[in-house]
Amino acid sequence: MRRIDYYDDPDAPPANSLVPSANAIVVNDAGALLLIHRTDNDNWALPGGAMDLGESLVDTAVRETLEETGIVCEVTGLVGIYTDPKHVILYTSDNEARQEFSVVFTARPVGGTPTPSSESRSVEWIAPDAVSELPMDRSMRMRVEHYLSGRQTPYLG
C-alpha cells in the first residue's frame, strides 16, 4: 500500500472519506521529538493514525504511538486541529481518498523502547534543529513547525 499526499492539486482525486485521526508530538527530557520513517511514502512523520470506534482521540494518539514506535506516552496538551479540505490523502490499496482530519497532541514518554513496526521502517528521537533536514509531507511539517514555534494557542484550521 502506498500513501500519496496531495495539497491544492487539480490532479488529486476527489475525497471520498473523512476519518478522524490523531498525531502525537512526543518529546523526551532532552527536547527531542519522536518521529517515524514511514513505510508507505518514505517520509518522516509524527506517529498517529485513525480513530477506532469506542475510543477517544486522546486514546487514539496513545495507541497509535505505541503501535508505530514502541513508546508508551501520556498526552499533555494540544498543538492544533488540522482539517484543510485542500489536503487529500490517497491510499492506493483501495483508492480511499481522505480529506485531512487530524488532531495533534503533545505528549511525554512514560515507557517503552523505540521499535519499528509495519508502518515505520525507523523510529528515532530527533533534535528539533535536525527536523528541517528530513523529508516530510507539507502538512506534517506544518504541524511540527507549529509545535516548535511555541504557539500559545492551538492551531485551528
PyMOL CGO cylinders between C-alpha atoms (Angstrom):
from pymol import cmd
from pymol.cgo import CYLINDER

trace = [
    CYLINDER, 0.00, 0.00, 0.00, 1.21, 3.48, -0.83, 0.3, 1, 1, 1, 1, 1, 1,
    CYLINDER, 1.21, 3.48, -0.83, 0.07, 6.77, 0.62, 0.3, 1, 1, 1, 1, 1, 1,
    CYLINDER, 0.07, 6.77, 0.62, 0.13, 9.83, -1.61, 0.3, 1, 1, 1, 1, 1, 1,
    CYLINDER, 0.13, 9.83, -1.61, -0.49, 13.29, -0.14, 0.3, 1, 1, 1, 1, 1, 1,
    CYLINDER, -0.49, 13.29, -0.14, -1.94, 15.99, -2.37, 0.3, 1, 1, 1, 1, 1, 1,
    CYLINDER, -1.94, 15.99, -2.37, -2.30, 19.65, -1.47, 0.3, 1, 1, 1, 1, 1, 1,
    CYLINDER, -2.30, 19.65, -1.47, -4.40, 22.05, -3.54, 0.3, 1, 1, 1, 1, 1, 1,
    CYLINDER, -4.40, 22.05, -3.54, -3.61, 19.85, -6.55, 0.3, 1, 1, 1, 1, 1, 1,
    CYLINDER, -3.61, 19.85, -6.55, -6.02, 19.80, -9.51, 0.3, 1, 1, 1, 1, 1, 1,
    CYLINDER, -6.02, 19.80, -9.51, -4.85, 16.23, -10.24, 0.3, 1, 1, 1, 1, 1, 1,
    CYLINDER, -4.85, 16.23, -10.24, -5.81, 15.00, -6.76, 0.3, 1, 1, 1, 1, 1, 1,
    CYLINDER, -5.81, 15.00, -6.76, -8.66, 12.51, -6.62, 0.3, 1, 1, 1, 1, 1, 1,
    CYLINDER, -8.66, 12.51, -6.62, -11.84, 13.85, -5.03, 0.3, 1, 1, 1, 1, 1, 1,
    CYLINDER, -11.84, 13.85, -5.03, -12.08, 12.96, -1.35, 0.3, 1, 1, 1, 1, 1, 1,
    CYLINDER, -12.08, 12.96, -1.35, -14.39, 10.02, -0.69, 0.3, 1, 1, 1, 1, 1, 1,
    CYLINDER, -14.39, 10.02, -0.69, -13.93, 9.64, 3.08, 0.3, 1, 1, 1, 1, 1, 1,
    CYLINDER, -13.93, 9.64, 3.08, -13.40, 11.59, 6.25, 0.3, 1, 1, 1, 1, 1, 1,
    CYLINDER, -13.40, 11.59, 6.25, -11.64, 9.73, 9.08, 0.3, 1, 1, 1, 1, 1, 1,
    CYLINDER, -11.64, 9.73, 9.08, -10.87, 11.36, 12.44, 0.3, 1, 1, 1, 1, 1, 1,
    CYLINDER, -10.87, 11.36, 12.44, -7.22, 10.78, 13.32, 0.3, 1, 1, 1, 1, 1, 1,
    CYLINDER, -7.22, 10.78, 13.32, -4.69, 11.83, 15.94, 0.3, 1, 1, 1, 1, 1, 1,
    CYLINDER, -4.69, 11.83, 15.94, -0.96, 12.51, 15.95, 0.3, 1, 1, 1, 1, 1, 1,
    CYLINDER, -0.96, 12.51, 15.95, 1.31, 12.85, 18.95, 0.3, 1, 1, 1, 1, 1, 1,
    CYLINDER, 1.31, 12.85, 18.95, 4.33, 15.09, 19.30, 0.3, 1, 1, 1, 1, 1, 1,
    CYLINDER, 4.33, 15.09, 19.30, 6.16, 13.06, 21.93, 0.3, 1, 1, 1, 1, 1, 1,
    CYLINDER, 6.16, 13.06, 21.93, 9.08, 14.98, 23.43, 0.3, 1, 1, 1, 1, 1, 1,
    CYLINDER, 9.08, 14.98, 23.43, 11.69, 13.41, 25.70, 0.3, 1, 1, 1, 1, 1, 1,
    CYLINDER, 11.69, 13.41, 25.70, 13.57, 15.10, 28.57, 0.3, 1, 1, 1, 1, 1, 1,
    CYLINDER, 13.57, 15.10, 28.57, 16.32, 16.21, 26.15, 0.3, 1, 1, 1, 1, 1, 1,
    CYLINDER, 16.32, 16.21, 26.15, 13.74, 18.01, 23.99, 0.3, 1, 1, 1, 1, 1, 1,
    CYLINDER, 13.74, 18.01, 23.99, 13.99, 15.55, 21.08, 0.3, 1, 1, 1, 1, 1, 1,
    CYLINDER, 13.99, 15.55, 21.08, 10.86, 14.64, 19.08, 0.3, 1, 1, 1, 1, 1, 1,
    CYLINDER, 10.86, 14.64, 19.08, 9.79, 11.07, 18.42, 0.3, 1, 1, 1, 1, 1, 1,
    CYLINDER, 9.79, 11.07, 18.42, 9.47, 10.60, 14.63, 0.3, 1, 1, 1, 1, 1, 1,
    CYLINDER, 9.47, 10.60, 14.63, 8.89, 7.64, 12.36, 0.3, 1, 1, 1, 1, 1, 1,
    CYLINDER, 8.89, 7.64, 12.36, 10.24, 6.98, 8.87, 0.3, 1, 1, 1, 1, 1, 1,
    CYLINDER, 10.24, 6.98, 8.87, 7.04, 5.79, 7.18, 0.3, 1, 1, 1, 1, 1, 1,
    CYLINDER, 7.04, 5.79, 7.18, 6.97, 2.66, 5.06, 0.3, 1, 1, 1, 1, 1, 1,
    CYLINDER, 6.97, 2.66, 5.06, 4.08, 3.81, 2.83, 0.3, 1, 1, 1, 1, 1, 1,
    CYLINDER, 4.08, 3.81, 2.83, 5.52, 7.07, 1.47, 0.3, 1, 1, 1, 1, 1, 1,
    CYLINDER, 5.52, 7.07, 1.47, 9.17, 7.15, 2.64, 0.3, 1, 1, 1, 1, 1, 1,
    CYLINDER, 9.17, 7.15, 2.64, 8.61, 10.41, 4.54, 0.3, 1, 1, 1, 1, 1, 1,
    CYLINDER, 8.61, 10.41, 4.54, 9.29, 11.17, 8.19, 0.3, 1, 1, 1, 1, 1, 1,
    CYLINDER, 9.29, 11.17, 8.19, 6.22, 11.84, 10.30, 0.3, 1, 1, 1, 1, 1, 1,
    CYLINDER, 6.22, 11.84, 10.30, 4.72, 12.05, 13.74, 0.3, 1, 1, 1, 1, 1, 1,
    CYLINDER, 4.72, 12.05, 13.74, 3.21, 8.82, 14.99, 0.3, 1, 1, 1, 1, 1, 1,
    CYLINDER, 3.21, 8.82, 14.99, -0.54, 8.70, 14.59, 0.3, 1, 1, 1, 1, 1, 1,
    CYLINDER, -0.54, 8.70, 14.59, -3.49, 7.28, 12.77, 0.3, 1, 1, 1, 1, 1, 1,
    CYLINDER, -3.49, 7.28, 12.77, -7.21, 6.70, 12.55, 0.3, 1, 1, 1, 1, 1, 1,
    CYLINDER, -7.21, 6.70, 12.55, -9.56, 6.68, 15.49, 0.3, 1, 1, 1, 1, 1, 1,
    CYLINDER, -9.56, 6.68, 15.49, -11.29, 3.38, 16.25, 0.3, 1, 1, 1, 1, 1, 1,
    CYLINDER, -11.29, 3.38, 16.25, -14.89, 3.05, 17.37, 0.3, 1, 1, 1, 1, 1, 1,
    CYLINDER, -14.89, 3.05, 17.37, -15.12, 3.11, 21.15, 0.3, 1, 1, 1, 1, 1, 1,
    CYLINDER, -15.12, 3.11, 21.15, -12.02, 5.21, 21.78, 0.3, 1, 1, 1, 1, 1, 1,
    CYLINDER, -12.02, 5.21, 21.78, -11.34, 8.91, 22.29, 0.3, 1, 1, 1, 1, 1, 1,
    CYLINDER, -11.34, 8.91, 22.29, -8.88, 10.89, 20.17, 0.3, 1, 1, 1, 1, 1, 1,
    CYLINDER, -8.88, 10.89, 20.17, -6.51, 11.00, 23.16, 0.3, 1, 1, 1, 1, 1, 1,
    CYLINDER, -6.51, 11.00, 23.16, -6.70, 7.19, 23.36, 0.3, 1, 1, 1, 1, 1, 1,
    CYLINDER, -6.70, 7.19, 23.36, -6.05, 7.08, 19.59, 0.3, 1, 1, 1, 1, 1, 1,
    CYLINDER, -6.05, 7.08, 19.59, -2.87, 9.16, 19.94, 0.3, 1, 1, 1, 1, 1, 1,
    CYLINDER, -2.87, 9.16, 19.94, -1.56, 6.92, 22.74, 0.3, 1, 1, 1, 1, 1, 1,
    CYLINDER, -1.56, 6.92, 22.74, -2.46, 3.66, 20.95, 0.3, 1, 1, 1, 1, 1, 1,
    CYLINDER, -2.46, 3.66, 20.95, -1.06, 4.72, 17.57, 0.3, 1, 1, 1, 1, 1, 1,
    CYLINDER, -1.06, 4.72, 17.57, 2.18, 5.96, 19.16, 0.3, 1, 1, 1, 1, 1, 1,
    CYLINDER, 2.18, 5.96, 19.16, 2.67, 2.62, 20.90, 0.3, 1, 1, 1, 1, 1, 1,
    CYLINDER, 2.67, 2.62, 20.90, 1.80, 0.60, 17.78, 0.3, 1, 1, 1, 1, 1, 1,
    CYLINDER, 1.80, 0.60, 17.78, 4.09, 2.58, 15.46, 0.3, 1, 1, 1, 1, 1, 1,
    CYLINDER, 4.09, 2.58, 15.46, 7.01, 3.31, 17.79, 0.3, 1, 1, 1, 1, 1, 1,
    CYLINDER, 7.01, 3.31, 17.79, 7.03, 1.01, 20.82, 0.3, 1, 1, 1, 1, 1, 1,
    CYLINDER, 7.03, 1.01, 20.82, 6.83, 4.09, 23.09, 0.3, 1, 1, 1, 1, 1, 1,
    CYLINDER, 6.83, 4.09, 23.09, 4.11, 4.46, 25.71, 0.3, 1, 1, 1, 1, 1, 1,
    CYLINDER, 4.11, 4.46, 25.71, 3.13, 8.11, 26.06, 0.3, 1, 1, 1, 1, 1, 1,
    CYLINDER, 3.13, 8.11, 26.06, 0.90, 10.37, 28.10, 0.3, 1, 1, 1, 1, 1, 1,
    CYLINDER, 0.90, 10.37, 28.10, -0.91, 13.22, 26.36, 0.3, 1, 1, 1, 1, 1, 1,
    CYLINDER, -0.91, 13.22, 26.36, -0.09, 16.61, 27.88, 0.3, 1, 1, 1, 1, 1, 1,
    CYLINDER, -0.09, 16.61, 27.88, -1.63, 19.21, 25.58, 0.3, 1, 1, 1, 1, 1, 1,
    CYLINDER, -1.63, 19.21, 25.58, -2.97, 20.26, 22.20, 0.3, 1, 1, 1, 1, 1, 1,
    CYLINDER, -2.97, 20.26, 22.20, -0.99, 21.59, 19.22, 0.3, 1, 1, 1, 1, 1, 1,
    CYLINDER, -0.99, 21.59, 19.22, -3.94, 22.01, 16.90, 0.3, 1, 1, 1, 1, 1, 1,
    CYLINDER, -3.94, 22.01, 16.90, -6.76, 20.76, 14.72, 0.3, 1, 1, 1, 1, 1, 1,
    CYLINDER, -6.76, 20.76, 14.72, -5.94, 20.17, 11.04, 0.3, 1, 1, 1, 1, 1, 1,
    CYLINDER, -5.94, 20.17, 11.04, -8.94, 19.80, 8.70, 0.3, 1, 1, 1, 1, 1, 1,
    CYLINDER, -8.94, 19.80, 8.70, -7.88, 21.52, 5.47, 0.3, 1, 1, 1, 1, 1, 1,
    CYLINDER, -7.88, 21.52, 5.47, -10.11, 20.20, 2.62, 0.3, 1, 1, 1, 1, 1, 1,
    CYLINDER, -10.11, 20.20, 2.62, -7.30, 21.05, 0.16, 0.3, 1, 1, 1, 1, 1, 1,
    CYLINDER, -7.30, 21.05, 0.16, -5.22, 18.23, 1.68, 0.3, 1, 1, 1, 1, 1, 1,
    CYLINDER, -5.22, 18.23, 1.68, -6.29, 14.85, 0.26, 0.3, 1, 1, 1, 1, 1, 1,
    CYLINDER, -6.29, 14.85, 0.26, -4.55, 11.59, 1.19, 0.3, 1, 1, 1, 1, 1, 1,
    CYLINDER, -4.55, 11.59, 1.19, -4.83, 8.73, -1.31, 0.3, 1, 1, 1, 1, 1, 1,
    CYLINDER, -4.83, 8.73, -1.31, -4.34, 5.14, -0.16, 0.3, 1, 1, 1, 1, 1, 1,
    CYLINDER, -4.34, 5.14, -0.16, -3.57, 3.16, -3.30, 0.3, 1, 1, 1, 1, 1, 1,
    CYLINDER, -3.57, 3.16, -3.30, -4.56, -0.25, -1.88, 0.3, 1, 1, 1, 1, 1, 1,
    CYLINDER, -4.56, -0.25, -1.88, -8.27, 0.59, -2.00, 0.3, 1, 1, 1, 1, 1, 1,
    CYLINDER, -8.27, 0.59, -2.00, -8.37, 4.06, -3.65, 0.3, 1, 1, 1, 1, 1, 1,
    CYLINDER, -8.37, 4.06, -3.65, -9.61, 5.64, -0.43, 0.3, 1, 1, 1, 1, 1, 1,
    CYLINDER, -9.61, 5.64, -0.43, -9.10, 9.41, -0.76, 0.3, 1, 1, 1, 1, 1, 1,
    CYLINDER, -9.10, 9.41, -0.76, -9.36, 11.02, 2.68, 0.3, 1, 1, 1, 1, 1, 1,
    CYLINDER, -9.36, 11.02, 2.68, -9.89, 14.66, 3.41, 0.3, 1, 1, 1, 1, 1, 1,
    CYLINDER, -9.89, 14.66, 3.41, -7.45, 15.67, 6.16, 0.3, 1, 1, 1, 1, 1, 1,
    CYLINDER, -7.45, 15.67, 6.16, -8.88, 15.44, 9.67, 0.3, 1, 1, 1, 1, 1, 1,
    CYLINDER, -8.88, 15.44, 9.67, -6.24, 15.26, 12.38, 0.3, 1, 1, 1, 1, 1, 1,
    CYLINDER, -6.24, 15.26, 12.38, -5.93, 16.49, 15.94, 0.3, 1, 1, 1, 1, 1, 1,
    CYLINDER, -5.93, 16.49, 15.94, -2.32, 16.87, 17.06, 0.3, 1, 1, 1, 1, 1, 1,
    CYLINDER, -2.32, 16.87, 17.06, -1.43, 16.48, 20.73, 0.3, 1, 1, 1, 1, 1, 1,
    CYLINDER, -1.43, 16.48, 20.73, 1.73, 16.99, 22.74, 0.3, 1, 1, 1, 1, 1, 1,
    CYLINDER, 1.73, 16.99, 22.74, 2.85, 14.06, 24.86, 0.3, 1, 1, 1, 1, 1, 1,
    CYLINDER, 2.85, 14.06, 24.86, 5.65, 12.78, 27.04, 0.3, 1, 1, 1, 1, 1, 1,
    CYLINDER, 5.65, 12.78, 27.04, 7.14, 9.30, 27.01, 0.3, 1, 1, 1, 1, 1, 1,
    CYLINDER, 7.14, 9.30, 27.01, 6.42, 7.15, 30.06, 0.3, 1, 1, 1, 1, 1, 1,
    CYLINDER, 6.42, 7.15, 30.06, 7.86, 3.81, 28.92, 0.3, 1, 1, 1, 1, 1, 1,
    CYLINDER, 7.86, 3.81, 28.92, 8.88, 1.55, 26.09, 0.3, 1, 1, 1, 1, 1, 1,
    CYLINDER, 8.88, 1.55, 26.09, 11.76, 1.36, 23.65, 0.3, 1, 1, 1, 1, 1, 1,
    CYLINDER, 11.76, 1.36, 23.65, 11.82, 2.81, 20.11, 0.3, 1, 1, 1, 1, 1, 1,
    CYLINDER, 11.82, 2.81, 20.11, 10.85, -0.14, 17.90, 0.3, 1, 1, 1, 1, 1, 1,
    CYLINDER, 10.85, -0.14, 17.90, 9.91, -0.04, 14.20, 0.3, 1, 1, 1, 1, 1, 1,
    CYLINDER, 9.91, -0.04, 14.20, 6.61, -1.56, 13.05, 0.3, 1, 1, 1, 1, 1, 1,
    CYLINDER, 6.61, -1.56, 13.05, 4.99, -2.49, 9.74, 0.3, 1, 1, 1, 1, 1, 1,
    CYLINDER, 4.99, -2.49, 9.74, 4.19, 1.22, 9.35, 0.3, 1, 1, 1, 1, 1, 1,
    CYLINDER, 4.19, 1.22, 9.35, 7.61, 2.58, 10.40, 0.3, 1, 1, 1, 1, 1, 1,
    CYLINDER, 7.61, 2.58, 10.40, 10.93, 1.49, 8.92, 0.3, 1, 1, 1, 1, 1, 1,
    CYLINDER, 10.93, 1.49, 8.92, 12.74, 3.54, 11.56, 0.3, 1, 1, 1, 1, 1, 1,
    CYLINDER, 12.74, 3.54, 11.56, 11.84, 5.21, 14.88, 0.3, 1, 1, 1, 1, 1, 1,
    CYLINDER, 11.84, 5.21, 14.88, 14.15, 7.96, 16.09, 0.3, 1, 1, 1, 1, 1, 1,
    CYLINDER, 14.15, 7.96, 16.09, 14.41, 10.71, 18.68, 0.3, 1, 1, 1, 1, 1, 1,
    CYLINDER, 14.41, 10.71, 18.68, 15.24, 13.76, 16.53, 0.3, 1, 1, 1, 1, 1, 1,
    CYLINDER, 15.24, 13.76, 16.53, 16.64, 17.03, 17.87, 0.3, 1, 1, 1, 1, 1, 1,
    CYLINDER, 16.64, 17.03, 17.87, 14.42, 20.00, 16.94, 0.3, 1, 1, 1, 1, 1, 1,
    CYLINDER, 14.42, 20.00, 16.94, 17.15, 21.65, 14.85, 0.3, 1, 1, 1, 1, 1, 1,
    CYLINDER, 17.15, 21.65, 14.85, 17.55, 18.47, 12.75, 0.3, 1, 1, 1, 1, 1, 1,
    CYLINDER, 17.55, 18.47, 12.75, 13.87, 18.09, 11.80, 0.3, 1, 1, 1, 1, 1, 1,
    CYLINDER, 13.87, 18.09, 11.80, 14.10, 20.51, 8.86, 0.3, 1, 1, 1, 1, 1, 1,
    CYLINDER, 14.10, 20.51, 8.86, 16.64, 18.20, 7.15, 0.3, 1, 1, 1, 1, 1, 1,
    CYLINDER, 16.64, 18.20, 7.15, 14.22, 15.25, 6.98, 0.3, 1, 1, 1, 1, 1, 1,
    CYLINDER, 14.22, 15.25, 6.98, 11.90, 14.56, 4.02, 0.3, 1, 1, 1, 1, 1, 1,
    CYLINDER, 11.90, 14.56, 4.02, 8.40, 15.28, 5.32, 0.3, 1, 1, 1, 1, 1, 1,
    CYLINDER, 8.40, 15.28, 5.32, 5.00, 16.00, 3.78, 0.3, 1, 1, 1, 1, 1, 1,
    CYLINDER, 5.00, 16.00, 3.78, 3.98, 19.67, 3.80, 0.3, 1, 1, 1, 1, 1, 1,
    CYLINDER, 3.98, 19.67, 3.80, 1.08, 19.14, 6.22, 0.3, 1, 1, 1, 1, 1, 1,
    CYLINDER, 1.08, 19.14, 6.22, 3.18, 17.10, 8.67, 0.3, 1, 1, 1, 1, 1, 1,
    CYLINDER, 3.18, 17.10, 8.67, 5.98, 19.68, 8.57, 0.3, 1, 1, 1, 1, 1, 1,
    CYLINDER, 5.98, 19.68, 8.57, 3.45, 22.42, 9.35, 0.3, 1, 1, 1, 1, 1, 1,
    CYLINDER, 3.45, 22.42, 9.35, 2.26, 20.50, 12.42, 0.3, 1, 1, 1, 1, 1, 1,
    CYLINDER, 2.26, 20.50, 12.42, 5.81, 20.08, 13.71, 0.3, 1, 1, 1, 1, 1, 1,
    CYLINDER, 5.81, 20.08, 13.71, 6.63, 23.73, 13.00, 0.3, 1, 1, 1, 1, 1, 1,
    CYLINDER, 6.63, 23.73, 13.00, 3.53, 24.87, 14.90, 0.3, 1, 1, 1, 1, 1, 1,
    CYLINDER, 3.53, 24.87, 14.90, 4.79, 22.92, 17.91, 0.3, 1, 1, 1, 1, 1, 1,
    CYLINDER, 4.79, 22.92, 17.91, 8.38, 24.17, 17.57, 0.3, 1, 1, 1, 1, 1, 1,
    CYLINDER, 8.38, 24.17, 17.57, 7.25, 27.79, 17.22, 0.3, 1, 1, 1, 1, 1, 1,
    CYLINDER, 7.25, 27.79, 17.22, 5.92, 27.69, 20.79, 0.3, 1, 1, 1, 1, 1, 1,
    CYLINDER, 5.92, 27.69, 20.79, 2.43, 28.90, 19.85, 0.3, 1, 1, 1, 1, 1, 1,
    CYLINDER, 2.43, 28.90, 19.85, 0.43, 29.99, 22.88, 0.3, 1, 1, 1, 1, 1, 1,
    CYLINDER, 0.43, 29.99, 22.88, -2.88, 28.87, 21.38, 0.3, 1, 1, 1, 1, 1, 1,
    CYLINDER, -2.88, 28.87, 21.38, -3.77, 25.76, 19.36, 0.3, 1, 1, 1, 1, 1, 1,
    CYLINDER, -3.77, 25.76, 19.36, -3.83, 25.98, 15.58, 0.3, 1, 1, 1, 1, 1, 1,
    CYLINDER, -3.83, 25.98, 15.58, -7.39, 25.78, 14.25, 0.3, 1, 1, 1, 1, 1, 1,
    CYLINDER, -7.39, 25.78, 14.25, -7.53, 25.06, 10.57, 0.3, 1, 1, 1, 1, 1, 1,
]
cmd.load_cgo(trace, "trace")
